[in-house]
Amino acid sequence: MMNDNFFTLYPAIDIKDGKCVRLLFGEMEKETIYNNNPLDQAMWFVDQGAEWLHIVDLDGAVTGKNVNKIAIQKILHKLQNKVKIQIGGGIRSIEDIDFWIQNSVNRVILGTLALEKPNFVNQLDKKYSKKIIVGADVRNGKIASHGWKNQSDIIAVDLIKKLNSSIVSSVIYTDITKDGSLKGVSLDQTVNFAKSIPHSVIASGGVSSLNDISKLTKEFSNGVQGVVIGRALYDKKFTFSDALQKIKEVQS
């Protein structure tokens, strides 16, 4: 699964209405379409050296149903032996989890389901060990759900601490107030979150420069083991290979 010795880049493919988009602050109305064909985008990232893809069904996250299944299956069918894939958005049942695992997904991201039914996650059979990743979508320290439309009063750290670390492989920590904004990553909050839980953390939201990549990579020993990058790559703030090179420099 995740290479335990190397900081990992997860290029993001967010799918809405069958197209590859980026949202601003997670607001469905504030979208920028970057590619009408998510498969082309996925293949481009793999050609750039991506070892993982981070795919989210944005419509699914809001509706609780698998809306962009066909577009995602095309990616899985074409690239299943060339890249590892983690997928989220609208995964709300054991049937949904099994569907994606049977379709060669390496890790399934649970957000709303983990918030509403933490015991469901903890009671999963050990065959799901390390195939489950939890999305902690955070606004001012508290979890949001249903595609970030619903704001809870649950402290993110408290929720994650309840989850069985032998089942949950990692936690994606997203600062919603930064997501898609290119305003820089929430470094202090991400590191504090990582230090507070027994799981490895993947940072997400606000990455704008190679300096952000460098700062996050330096926190590897504190449990920050990867980063999801979206708009910065799409807007060509830096290239994927530049980011890989930056990680090698920091970790060498």
C-alpha positions in Angstrom: 0.0 0.0 0.0 1.4 3.4 0.9 5.2 3.3 0.8 6.1 3.8 4.4 9.4 5.5 3.7 8.3 8.1 1.1 6.0 11.1 1.1 3.3 10.4 -1.5 1.6 12.7 -4.0 -2.1 12.1 -4.8 -3.2 14.1 -7.9 -6.9 14.8 -7.5 -9.6 14.0 -10.1 -12.9 15.4 -8.9 -15.8 14.4 -11.2 -19.0 16.4 -11.6 -21.5 15.8 -14.3 -19.0 13.4 -15.9 -16.3 16.1 -16.2 -13.1 16.7 -14.4 -13.5 19.9 -12.3 -12.2 21.8 -9.3 -14.4 23.6 -6.8 -13.7 26.6 -4.7 -14.2 25.9 -1.0 -16.2 22.8 -1.9 -19.1 24.9 -3.3 -20.7 23.0 -6.2 -21.7 26.3 -7.9 -18.1 27.5 -8.0 -16.6 25.0 -10.4 -13.9 25.3 -13.0 -14.0 22.6 -15.7 -10.5 21.4 -16.6 -11.2 18.4 -18.7 -14.3 17.0 -20.3 -12.7 13.5 -20.2 -11.6 12.4 -16.7 -9.9 9.3 -18.2 -7.6 11.6 -20.3 -6.7 13.5 -17.1 -6.0 10.3 -15.2 -3.7 9.0 -18.0 -1.9 12.3 -18.1 -1.1 12.1 -14.4 0.1 8.5 -14.7 2.3 9.6 -17.6 3.8 12.3 -15.3 4.8 9.6 -12.8 1.8 9.4 -10.4 1.7 6.2 -8.4 -1.7 7.0 -6.9 -4.8 8.8 -8.1 -7.3 10.4 -5.8 -10.8 10.3 -7.4 -13.9 11.8 -5.9 -17.5 11.6 -7.2 -18.6 15.1 -6.2 -22.2 14.5 -7.2 -22.1 11.3 -5.2 -20.8 13.1 -2.1 -23.8 15.4 -2.1 -26.5 13.0 -3.1 -25.2 9.9 -1.3 -25.4 7.9 -4.5 -22.8 6.7 -7.0 -23.5 9.2 -9.8 -20.4 9.2 -11.9 -19.8 5.5 -11.8 -19.3 5.1 -15.6 -16.6 7.7 -15.9 -14.8 6.3 -12.9 -15.1 2.7 -14.2 -13.5 3.8 -17.4 -10.4 5.0 -15.5 -10.3 1.8 -13.4 -10.6 -0.4 -16.5 -7.8 1.4 -18.4 -5.4 2.0 -15.6 -5.9 -0.7 -13.0 -2.5 -2.2 -13.4 -0.6 1.1 -13.9 -1.6 3.1 -10.8 -3.1 2.7 -7.4 -6.4 4.4 -6.8 -8.3 5.7 -3.8 -11.9 6.8 -4.4 -14.5 8.7 -2.4 -17.9 10.4 -2.8 -21.2 8.9 -2.0 -19.9 5.7 -0.5 -22.5 5.1 2.3 -22.9 1.3 2.6 -21.0 -2.0 2.7 -22.4 -2.7 -0.8 -20.7 0.5 -2.1 -17.4 -0.4 -0.4 -17.5 -3.9 -1.9 -18.4 -2.6 -5.3 -15.3 -0.5 -5.6 -12.9 -3.0 -4.1 -14.2 -5.6 -6.5 -13.5 -3.1 -9.3 -9.8 -3.0 -8.3 -9.9 0.2 -6.2 -7.0 0.0 -3.6 -8.6 2.2 -1.0 -12.1 3.5 -0.3 -12.6 6.9 1.3 -15.4 7.2 3.9 -16.5 10.6 5.0 -20.2 11.0 5.8 -20.5 7.3 6.7 -17.6 7.5 9.2 -19.1 10.5 10.8 -22.6 9.1 11.1 -21.7 5.5 11.9 -18.2 5.2 13.4 -19.2 1.8 14.8 -19.9 0.6 11.3 -16.2 1.3 10.4 -14.9 -0.4 13.6 -17.0 -3.5 13.0 -15.7 -4.1 9.5 -14.2 -7.5 8.8 -10.4 -7.7 8.9 -10.4 -8.4 5.2 -11.0 -4.6 4.8 -7.8 -3.9 6.8 -5.9 -1.0 5.3 -8.5 -0.6 2.5 -10.4 2.0 4.3 -9.4 5.6 4.4 -11.3 8.3 6.3 -11.9 11.8 4.9 -11.8 14.3 7.7 -13.3 17.4 6.0 -12.8 20.1 8.6 -14.1 23.6 9.0 -12.7 25.3 12.2 -11.7 22.0 13.7 -15.1 20.4 13.2 -16.3 17.8 10.7 -18.5 18.7 7.7 -20.3 16.0 5.7 -22.6 15.3 2.7 -20.2 17.0 0.3 -19.4 19.6 2.9 -23.0 20.9 2.9 -23.7 19.8 6.5 -21.7 21.2 9.4 -21.5 19.1 12.5 -20.3 20.1 16.0 -18.1 17.0 16.2 -14.4 17.7 16.7 -12.4 16.0 14.0 -9.7 14.6 16.3 -12.4 13.1 18.6 -14.1 11.3 15.8 -10.8 9.9 14.3 -9.6 8.7 17.7 -12.7 6.4 17.9 -11.8 4.6 14.7 -9.9 1.3 14.6 -6.4 2.0 13.2 -6.1 -1.6 12.1 -9.0 -1.0 9.7 -8.4 2.6 8.7 -5.1 3.0 6.8 -4.9 6.8 6.8 -6.9 10.0 7.3 -7.3 12.7 4.6 -7.3 16.0 6.5 -8.9 18.7 4.4 -9.2 22.3 5.5 -12.4 23.3 3.7 -11.6 27.0 4.2 -8.5 26.6 2.0 -9.7 24.0 -0.6 -9.3 25.1 -4.2 -8.1 28.5 -3.1 -4.3 28.3 -3.8 -3.9 30.1 -0.5 -1.3 27.8 0.9 -1.7 24.7 3.0 -2.9 24.8 6.6 0.4 23.5 7.9 0.1 24.0 11.7 -3.5 22.6 11.8 -2.5 19.6 9.7 0.6 18.8 11.8 -1.3 19.2 15.1 -4.0 16.9 13.7 -1.5 14.3 12.7 0.2 14.4 16.1 -3.1 14.0 17.9 -4.2 10.7 16.2 -2.8 7.2 15.8 -3.2 7.2 12.0 -1.0 8.6 9.2 -2.4 11.7 7.6 -2.7 12.9 4.0 -2.9 16.7 3.8 -5.4 18.3 1.4 -6.6 21.8 0.5 -4.8 25.0 -0.5 -1.6 23.7 -1.9 -0.2 26.5 -4.1 3.5 26.0 -4.5 6.5 23.7 -4.3 7.2 25.4 -0.9 4.0 23.9 0.4 5.1 20.5 -0.8 8.5 21.0 0.9 7.0 22.1 4.2 4.6 19.1 4.3 7.3 16.6 3.4 9.4 17.9 6.3 6.6 16.8 8.6 6.8 13.2 7.5 8.2 12.1 10.9 5.1 13.7 12.5 2.8 11.5 10.6 2.0 13.6 7.5 2.7 11.1 4.8 1.2 12.5 1.7 -0.7 15.3 0.0 -3.7 15.6 -2.3 -3.0 18.2 -5.0 -5.6 19.6 -7.3 -5.9 23.2 -8.6 -2.2 23.9 -8.3 -1.5 21.2 -10.9 -4.4 22.1 -13.1 -3.4 25.8 -13.1 0.2 24.8 -13.8 1.6 26.5 -10.7 4.2 23.7 -10.8 4.4 20.3 -12.6 3.9 16.9 -11.1 7.5 16.0 -11.8 8.7 19.2 -10.1 6.8 18.1 -7.0 8.3 14.6 -7.1 11.8 16.2 -7.4 11.1 18.5 -4.4 10.1 15.5 -2.3 13.3 13.6 -3.2 15.4 16.7 -2.3 13.8 17.0 1.1 13.9 13.3 1.9 17.4 12.6 0.6 
